[in-house]
Amino acid sequence: MAKFVLIGSGLAGGLLAAYLGRRRYDVDLYERRADPREGNIVGGRSINLAISTRGIHALEQIGIAGEALRPAIPMRGRMIHDKSGTLHFAPYDVDPRKCINSIGRASLNAAVIEAAQRYPNVRVHFNHKCTEVDLIEPVCQLETGTGKLTVHGDAVIGVDGAFSAVRASMQRNIDNFQYDESYLEHGYKELTIPPAPDGSWRLEKNALHIWPRKSFMMIALPNPDGSFTCTLFWEFEGERSFATTKTDDDVRRFFDEEFPDAVPFMPTLLQDFKQNPTGSLVTVRCAPWYFRDKVCLLGDAAHAVVPFYGQGMNAAFEDCVVLDESLEKFPHDRHRAFAEYFERRKGNADALADLAIGNFIEMRDKTASKAFRAKKKLDHLLEAALPGAYLPLYTMVTFTRIPYAEAKRRARIQNGIVYAGLVAIALLATALIVYLL
Ligand SMILES: Cc1cc2nc3c(=O)[nH]c(=O)nc-3n(C[C@H](O)[C@H](O)[C@H](O)COP(=O)(O)OP(=O)(O)OC[C@H]3O[C@@H](n4cnc5c(N)ncnc54)[C@H](O)[C@@H]3O)c2cc1C
């Protein structure tokens, strides 16, 4: 069987290794960091994430959903915190059983790596950093703690995240390789709400909490130990921003003004704010995602998106399913398999990138408004009245496997019909009033 060299054993790398292992390929997976199961979680990436239908389906297909999701906490809707501390709960779907799930990155990472290692034909090597890929051979240059290593394979898959070394080699060596990266003017910082003294959660456990403040926001997701991981999304620069908030007093003043109901639950706020890194938020679009039958990209390496739809990892897991299906369809022609995978995923990844940026504006600004809540209620009414025919965009993205591009297109048409219907009703009502007068 062919030998695959995978670079990066993050969330998608481990899962892909399991899928390829099941297909009996020979797999060597190289990760630049130490084994995450030894507690070496590095700051700069989210501590927990929301997993939903697409990600769960990918885990189910390889038979590990039960074990991987055991520590997950269901979140049934958004809990909106306004400045006065008043709470509004907005369920995610008309069906209260539909929820997204908060899961620790480390535990999910461990679950997928363990799933891969159950196949004797999969080997995982930590502390191996890829520095360069020769696309033609293909050959990877790796650095270990003690020296350098060259590894050969029949194919190399770059599953090495948003700042992929494999993609960088493709950029350098493929003529007309298309590459676009754009950074938001907002960064993010993780903060903590620890458990109450009795170990319970200090906020509603089964919700994703949002403090929308128009141009910025804070969110919080529950963890199994009773804590919440909060993420502040805020401008890097500007009058009030990460750049201008330097002293303890600045930080305290900002939080007291903007998140007064959260502050009493954040005893380590100043420490967290100073010590935790400020991450940047990048969207990466590139093409093609493959070179002949030799090299291929998957997950954030191919299509990093901003995190506001909670879909980056879900999409990366969906990539694993599609690449697996493509290899099944063309078992003897890997070039066609890679091309098919790219055809099926590229438009969807581009659509998700747009949706994710759109959802930032919705979360930080619109969720606070009555109009937003009325629209959500109308969405749920229409969904209940027209089952299967009307599906809100959030539902299609989060609770179905309808391709992202199709969901985006369908939502545009639905919105057009709903707005036309509302205008028609308003016109009819006006005509009736005029007639009756
Ligand atoms: C703040 C934040 C919140 C998020 N929340 C969600 C969410 O709720 N739901 C969701 O679905 N997605 C979420 N995401 C997105 C999600 O984290 C990513 O989409 C997901 O991690 C992508 O998986 P990946 O395996 O492609 O990349 P990664 O998880 O980044 O893994 C890449 C791996 O490659 C390794 N690597 C990198 N370079 C090299 C090299 N040169 N050699 C060897 N190894 C290398 C890295 O160490 C890493 O282990 C969030 C992202 C952020 C930043």
The ligand as an ORCA input file, in Angstrom:
! r2SCAN-3c Opt
* xyz 0 1
  C     -10.186     31.306     19.206
  C     -10.607     30.187     18.294
  C     -11.802     29.524     18.545
  C     -12.207     28.470     17.717
  N     -13.401     27.853     17.977
  C     -13.841     26.882     17.156
  C     -15.078     26.216     17.405
  O     -15.775     26.518     18.375
  N     -15.476     25.233     16.545
  C     -14.736     24.882     15.454
  O     -15.167     23.996     14.697
  N     -13.552     25.491     15.188
  C     -13.092     26.461     16.003
  N     -11.889     27.071     15.767
  C     -11.111     26.671     14.577
  C     -10.296     25.433     14.868
  O      -9.429     25.659     15.965
  C      -9.474     25.047     13.649
  O     -10.262     25.111     12.498
  C      -8.916     23.645     13.796
  O      -8.023     23.602     14.882
  C      -8.226     23.208     12.511
  O      -7.619     21.966     12.702
  P      -6.268     21.616     11.922
  O      -5.911     20.257     12.375
  O      -6.444     21.908     10.478
  O      -5.219     22.677     12.466
  P      -4.597     22.777     13.921
  O      -5.572     22.335     14.934
  O      -4.043     24.167     14.025
  O      -3.407     21.737     13.926
  C      -2.239     21.924     13.166
  C      -1.138     21.094     13.814
  O       0.007     21.134     12.993
  C       1.142     21.345     13.803
  N       2.153     21.995     12.978
  C       2.136     23.268     12.523
  N       3.220     23.500     11.779
  C       3.951     22.367     11.762
  C       5.183     21.994     11.160
  N       5.892     22.869     10.432
  N       5.637     20.726     11.340
  C       4.935     19.826     12.095
  N       3.772     20.138     12.697
  C       3.272     21.392     12.530
  C       0.641     22.209     14.944
  O       1.490     22.131     16.075
  C      -0.727     21.610     15.175
  O      -0.693     20.565     16.109
  C     -11.428     28.112     16.603
  C     -10.224     28.772     16.346
  C      -9.821     29.800     17.186
  C      -8.528     30.511     16.870
*
